[in-house]
Amino acid sequence: MTKRVVLAMSGRVDSSAAAVLLRRAGYDVIGLFMRSGATVDECAIDPATALPVINPKSHKQGCCSASDAADARRVADRLDIPFHALNFQDAFGRIKDYFADEYLAGRTPNPCVMCNNWLKFGKLWDFAQQVGADHIATGHYARIDRSVGGEAPALTRGRDRSKDQSYVLFGIRRELLDRILFPVGDDNKPEIRDLAREAGLAVADKADSQEICFIPDNDYAGFIERYRGKPDTSGDLVDTNGTVLGQHGGFEKFTIGQRKGLGITFGEPRFVVKIDADSRQVTIGKREDLARDELHADRLNWLVEVPRRFRCTAKIRYRHEAAEADAEIVNDDQLRVTFAEPQHGVAPGQAVVLYDNDRVLGGGWIR
């Protein structure tokens, strides 16, 4: 019996190649584009194709999602698979609220993880159930290992370590793992682009997205001001002894580990080492002041049963090389991670994700 799968199609090469691979594997594929709020009505429509025509002047102001939807639809048409573009504006509104709240609390958010938790592996599965699908799929570079015998399937790193996205997937509900497919997880990026070219897909050479989907200009502080108004978050820049070095225009413009754009010139590199939303102080220090032996996290999610204490490797941000560590679960809902060697740039608000070799054990949010 042919199994049905709903594929999240972004209009980019990874999910488009995933559609090709799923078709080749014999799945009944349904494509779903998740619109973040910009609707097709906001763009001109070509009457000959019924597809959006993007105005370059407005492209960076929100029509990019309609443009990507058009690319996704063209891929679906090329592969002869059903396609739906649904507006998840309310769900994306929750992600925008989270993003603004975290920055205004002096933390560094990770909206990609939240998007996966709430939307791509939440709403996507809801839609799949409505259409009688057995599985959901995305173009993430990760893998589901179903060979662990007697256990639930394992979430593991993608084979292309330079593109591995398992870090942003740690929050998936464990019971969904057996329903998830990652078709591109066993390939590297050049192979995926070649596959898309061979299939005649126009997105084969489309650039990867480098920005948060609802902030296409990468101006985080500008987004917060437009979204929440202009609260007074200005305050003092201080050194690690509390000495005032100068003033800043808003602590939401800084992240832990930031080196550039500090507003003050030093004779040697300086970094943001602490952000205090209550006092509105931003602390500047040397690189060694960023070093941390341990961290504490909460809002935990486990993809495998773990003991109260265990050895692992831990990633503290997406591009961080996982570091040797000891993990301890405290009071059942908190996590203490102690590193074998001090790590630089531990940022409250980011996720810490724990691994056993390539397998994702789970993780939480750094306090």
C-alpha positions in Angstrom: 0.0 0.0 0.0 1.4 3.4 -1.0 2.1 5.6 2.0 1.2 9.3 1.9 3.5 12.0 3.1 3.0 15.7 3.6 6.2 17.6 2.6 6.9 21.1 3.9 8.0 22.9 0.7 9.9 26.2 1.2 10.5 27.0 -2.5 14.2 26.3 -2.0 16.5 23.5 -3.2 16.5 21.2 -0.2 12.8 20.7 0.2 12.4 20.6 -3.6 15.0 17.8 -3.8 13.3 16.1 -1.0 10.1 16.0 -3.1 12.1 14.2 -5.9 13.5 11.7 -3.5 10.2 10.9 -1.9 8.6 10.4 -5.4 11.4 8.1 -6.3 10.9 6.1 -3.1 7.2 5.6 -4.1 5.5 7.9 -1.6 2.2 9.7 -2.4 3.5 13.2 -1.8 1.5 16.3 -0.9 3.3 19.6 -0.8 2.5 22.3 1.8 3.9 25.8 1.8 3.6 27.5 5.2 3.0 31.2 4.6 4.3 33.5 7.4 1.8 36.2 6.8 2.5 37.9 3.5 -0.3 36.8 1.2 -0.5 36.5 -2.5 -3.1 39.3 -2.4 -0.2 41.7 -1.5 1.5 40.9 -4.8 0.4 41.3 -8.4 -0.9 38.1 -10.0 0.1 37.0 -13.5 -3.3 36.1 -15.1 -1.6 33.6 -17.4 -0.1 31.5 -14.7 -2.0 32.6 -11.6 1.3 33.0 -9.8 2.6 36.1 -7.9 4.7 38.7 -9.7 7.1 40.1 -7.2 7.8 43.8 -7.1 11.6 44.1 -6.4 10.9 47.3 -4.4 8.6 45.4 -2.0 10.5 42.1 -2.0 12.3 42.8 1.2 9.2 44.1 2.9 7.3 40.8 3.1 6.5 39.5 -0.4 9.4 37.1 -0.2 7.1 34.5 1.2 4.8 34.8 -1.8 7.8 34.5 -4.1 9.0 31.3 -2.4 5.4 30.0 -2.6 5.5 30.5 -6.3 8.7 28.7 -6.6 7.4 25.8 -4.5 4.2 25.6 -6.6 6.3 25.4 -9.8 8.3 22.5 -8.3 5.1 20.8 -7.4 3.7 21.3 -10.9 6.9 20.0 -12.4 6.8 16.8 -10.3 3.0 16.5 -10.6 2.2 16.5 -6.9 -0.7 18.2 -5.1 0.2 21.5 -3.6 -1.3 23.7 -0.9 -0.2 27.2 0.3 -1.7 27.9 3.7 -1.4 31.1 5.8 -0.1 30.4 9.3 0.0 34.1 10.2 -1.3 33.4 13.7 1.3 30.8 14.4 4.1 33.0 13.1 2.7 35.8 15.3 3.5 33.6 18.3 7.1 33.2 17.1 7.4 37.0 16.6 6.1 37.6 20.1 8.6 35.1 21.5 11.5 36.8 19.5 10.6 40.3 20.8 10.0 39.1 24.3 13.3 37.3 24.6 15.4 40.3 23.3 13.5 42.7 25.6 14.3 40.4 28.5 18.1 40.6 27.7 18.2 37.1 26.2 19.2 35.8 22.7 16.3 33.9 21.1 16.4 31.1 18.6 13.2 31.5 16.5 14.3 28.6 14.1 14.0 26.1 17.0 10.7 27.5 18.1 9.4 27.5 14.5 10.3 23.8 14.3 8.6 23.0 17.6 5.4 24.9 17.1 4.9 25.0 13.3 6.9 22.7 11.1 6.4 19.7 13.4 3.2 20.9 15.0 0.9 22.4 12.5 2.5 20.3 9.7 1.5 17.1 11.5 -2.0 18.5 12.2 -2.5 19.1 8.5 -1.1 15.6 7.7 -3.7 14.0 9.9 -6.4 15.9 8.2 -5.4 14.5 4.8 -4.8 11.0 6.0 -1.0 11.1 5.7 1.3 8.5 7.3 4.3 10.8 7.5 5.6 14.3 7.4 8.8 15.4 5.7 11.1 18.4 5.5 14.3 19.4 3.7 16.4 19.4 6.9 19.9 17.9 6.9 19.3 15.4 9.7 18.4 11.7 9.8 16.0 9.4 11.6 17.6 6.1 12.5 15.0 3.3 12.8 17.6 0.5 13.4 18.0 1.0 17.1 16.0 -2.1 17.9 13.1 -2.0 20.4 13.7 1.7 21.0 11.9 4.7 19.5 13.7 5.9 16.3 16.7 8.1 16.9 17.2 11.6 15.6 20.8 11.8 14.4 23.1 14.3 12.7 22.9 14.7 8.9 25.7 13.0 7.0 26.9 16.4 5.7 28.3 17.8 9.0 28.8 21.2 7.5 25.0 21.4 6.9 23.8 19.4 9.8 20.6 20.9 11.3 19.9 18.4 14.1 20.6 21.2 16.7 17.4 23.1 15.7 15.3 19.9 15.8 15.9 18.9 19.5 12.5 20.1 20.5 10.5 17.7 18.3 8.0 15.6 20.3 9.5 12.1 20.8 6.3 10.4 19.7 6.5 12.0 16.3 10.0 10.6 15.4 8.5 7.5 13.7 6.3 9.8 11.5 9.1 12.0 10.3 11.2 11.7 7.1 14.3 13.7 6.2 15.0 12.7 2.6 18.1 14.8 2.1 19.8 13.8 5.4 22.0 11.2 3.7 23.4 13.6 1.1 25.6 16.6 1.0 24.6 20.0 -0.5 26.4 19.7 -3.9 24.7 16.3 -4.4 21.3 17.8 -3.6 21.8 20.7 -6.1 22.9 18.1 -8.8 19.8 16.1 -8.1 17.6 19.2 -8.5 19.3 20.1 -11.8 18.8 16.5 -13.1 15.1 16.8 -12.2 14.9 20.1 -14.2 14.0 22.2 -11.1 14.6 25.9 -11.6 15.5 26.3 -7.9 18.6 24.1 -8.2 20.9 27.1 -7.9 18.7 29.3 -5.7 20.6 30.8 -2.8 20.2 29.5 0.7 18.2 31.7 3.0 20.6 33.4 5.5 18.1 35.5 7.4 15.1 35.0 9.7 12.1 34.7 7.5 10.1 37.5 9.1 13.2 39.8 9.3 14.5 39.7 5.7 16.7 42.8 6.2 18.4 41.2 9.3 17.7 44.4 11.4 16.6 42.8 14.6 16.4 46.0 16.6 14.4 47.6 13.8 12.0 44.7 13.8 11.4 45.0 17.5 10.8 48.7 17.3 8.3 48.3 14.4 6.6 45.4 16.2 6.6 46.6 19.8 7.2 50.4 19.6 10.2 52.1 21.1 10.6 51.3 24.8 13.4 53.0 26.6 16.0 50.3 26.8 19.1 52.6 26.8 21.6 52.4 29.6 25.3 52.1 30.6 28.1 50.2 28.9 30.2 48.9 31.8 33.3 46.8 32.3 33.5 43.7 34.4 34.2 45.8 37.5 31.1 47.9 36.9 33.0 51.0 35.8 30.9 53.0 33.3 32.5 53.1 29.9 29.8 54.9 28.0 26.1 54.6 27.0 24.2 52.5 24.6 20.9 53.1 22.8 19.2 49.9 23.7 20.3 46.5 25.2 18.3 44.6 22.5 20.9 45.7 20.0 23.5 43.4 21.7 24.1 39.6 22.0 26.5 37.7 24.2 29.8 37.3 22.4 29.3 40.3 20.2 32.5 42.0 19.2 31.5 44.6 16.5 29.2 47.6 16.9 29.9 48.2 20.6 30.0 51.9 20.1 33.4 52.2 22.0 36.9 51.7 20.6 39.4 49.7 22.6 43.0 48.9 22.1 42.3 45.2 21.9 39.2 43.1 21.2 36.3 43.4 23.6 33.1 41.4 23.7 29.6 41.6 25.2 29.8 39.3 28.2 26.5 40.1 30.0 23.2 41.8 29.4 21.1 42.9 32.4 17.6 43.9 31.3 16.6 45.1 34.8 19.5 47.6 35.1 19.8 48.0 31.3 23.5 47.5 31.7 25.6 45.9 29.0 28.9 44.5 30.3 32.0 44.5 28.1 35.0 42.3 28.7 37.9 40.4 27.3 37.5 37.1 25.5 38.5 35.2 28.7 35.6 36.8 30.4 33.3 34.9 28.1 34.5 31.5 29.3 32.0 29.4 31.3 32.6 26.1 33.0 28.9 25.3 33.3 25.4 26.3 32.3 21.9 25.8 33.6 18.9 25.1 31.4 15.2 24.5 31.7 12.2 23.7 29.5 13.8 20.4 28.7 12.8 18.0 25.9 14.2 14.5 25.8 14.2 12.3 22.7 15.6 9.3 24.6 15.5 8.1 28.2 18.5 9.4 30.0 19.9 8.8 33.6 20.1 11.6 36.1 23.8 12.0 35.4 25.6 11.1 32.1 28.4 12.0 29.8 27.7 13.6 26.5 28.8 16.3 24.1 26.9 19.6 24.2 26.3 22.3 21.6 25.4 25.8 22.9 24.6 27.4 19.5 24.0 26.2 15.9 27.6 26.8 14.7 29.3 25.6 17.9 31.4 22.5 17.9 29.9 20.1 20.4 32.0 20.0 23.5 32.7 17.2 26.0 30.5 17.6 29.1 28.8 16.0 32.1 25.1 16.5 32.3 22.9 16.3 35.4 19.1 16.6 35.7 18.2 18.6 38.7 14.7 18.7 40.3 13.4 16.7 37.3 12.9 19.8 35.1 16.3 21.6 35.1 19.6 20.7 33.6 23.2 21.4 34.7 25.9 21.0 32.1 29.5 21.0 33.2 32.1 21.3 30.5 35.4 19.5 30.4 37.0 22.7 29.1 35.5 26.2 29.5 33.2 27.3 26.6 33.0 30.9 25.2 29.7 32.7 24.5 27.2 30.8 26.6 24.1 32.9 25.9 20.9 32.9 28.0 17.9 32.2 25.7 19.8 30.0 23.3 19.4 26.2 23.3 21.8 23.7 24.6 21.5 20.3 22.8 23.1 17.1 24.0 24.5 14.3 21.9 25.8 10.8 22.3 28.1 10.6 19.2 25.7 11.5 16.4 22.5 10.8 18.3 20.5 13.7 19.7 19.6 13.0 23.3 17.6 16.2 23.9 18.2 19.6 25.4 16.8 22.7 26.9 17.0 26.5 27.0 19.9 28.2 28.7 19.0 30.2 31.7 
